[in-house]
Every structure is written in structure tokens, then in C-alpha cells.
Amino acid sequence: MHNRSTNLPRGYLELLERKRYSQSTIKTYTNYFRQFMYYFRDQDLNTITHHQINTYIFDLIQLKKISGSQQNQRINAIKFYYEKVLDRKNEYYHLSRPRKETKLPTILTLEEVNRIFDLTENLKHKCILMTIYSGGLRRSELINLKVEDIDSQRMLTKVCGAKGKKDRFTLLSEKLVIELRKYYKKYRPQIWLFEGQEGGQYSATSIEKIFHAAVTRANIRKYVTPHSLRHSFATHLLEQGTNLRYIQELLGHASTKTTEVYTHVASNALRKIRNPLDTPLN
């Protein structure tokens, strides 16, 4: 549970929880909104104007050098209070938003992905990394997998309560099933597919650690995170000719616009273009 600080306005935290925002979003919103309240500590929150809020955000950009995504999160935390808690419809939609940064994801090659798995000797660690890639899972989705979510009859993995609170099915690799059977016999997980040493869910930071250790062993110099396995899964599917709409379903994207980023990093179409430097002069 969260620290129910009296600093927050009445109803702010309760409404976040009632609307079933994720734990990390609740933590972020309450933290940013407390900072907003401290900035305007000598003023009644209900009298703060759009101009004052924009000035506050601009100060953070100039002085704290906050990123575009943090700017958006801070605005959303403020908007949540005025629009959801106070029920002021559409009143705070005109805050200055950052321009959308279009950064392309870093993709691991199929050879690099397999090198990561081959050089991970710990069976549980290997299965964790393979499961993320095999289903194109987010880290939180991997942590929330239960033993019964692995359907080896239909060769599918069920992802429950994913982003947007929607369940979906994604792919299950035959190679992974072989490893998971060995893993199950050895570790006998009770509820969660991957459990910590003391029981309970596996931790996000532990996934980060085992991934980076595997990347180091594989001698990969790219800057990658566990999420890069998800990006690589989607890109490799696209490169082997899978329809973008199916990839969208497997990843659990609400819109194809999100999935379309992989068309910019897939190399199969680019390889068909002949480089002019390689064109013979005669």
C-alpha cells in the first residue's frame, strides 16, 4: 500500500486506486503532485491558473532539465486532480505539451538473442529471458504470469490484466516449453511462474540484473534493456513476414500506430534496396 500522506488533497489517492491505476503510476502521480503542491504552497490549489501551471512546467524544463516523458507525466498528475478529482471537464487540456520524440528502439539480432540464452546457465534465469522474448512480454507481464497461464497444448501464453487491463494470448515457443518443463521439475513454482527465493513474485530489478549480466557475457555493446527483447520479438516477426495486425494483437497494443514503429527498424525491406555504391559503372 501507498503512504497515505495527509499532504495530498482529499480523494486524490483514493480515486487513483479506485480507477485501478498501476502501482507505479500511483507512485509517480502522487510524488509529482506533492511537488506541485509544494511549489504553490502559499496559494489555494483551486485558484491556480493555466498560465501559472505552464510557468511551473517551464521552470522544471529550464532548471531541472526534465525529459519530455516526465513533463507529460507531471501534466497528467496535475490534470488528474483538476479533471478527475474536482470533475472540471476539459478545463486543463491546454497545457504546453512536449513535442513527441521519435526514438527508434534498439533491436537485437536473432543471433544475439540466441547468444544471450545460450550463455545463461542458470535454468530459472534462462527461462525468464526466453519467456519475455517468446511472447514479446513487458517486464510486468512476465512477473504476473501464473503457472496455469502456460498452455502447452495450444502453444499459447495467456497474459492477464496487461496494460489497459486487457487479457490477451501470445506465442509460446516449442524450445521454451522444453526448458520450462525442466524448470518446473527443478523449482516447483506454486502460484507465480517465476517466484523469488522467499516465494512471491519475482522482482523487476532482478530481471534487469540477470539480463544485463547475460548481455555482458554475450559481449553485446548496444545499449539494451529487458524491453529490447520485446522490441526484437516484434521486429523479427515483421522480418519473417508476419502481418502487422497480428503483431499488434500479440503485443497488446491498442493502436497499430504504436506497432508501426517496427516497420522503421525491420531490415528485410531495406535489404532489397541496392546500395548505389555497389552499382557497377559499366
Beta strands, then each sheet from edge to edge (+ up, - down):
strand 1: 150-151
strand 2: 156-159
strand 3: 168-171
sheet 1: 1+ 2- 3+
end
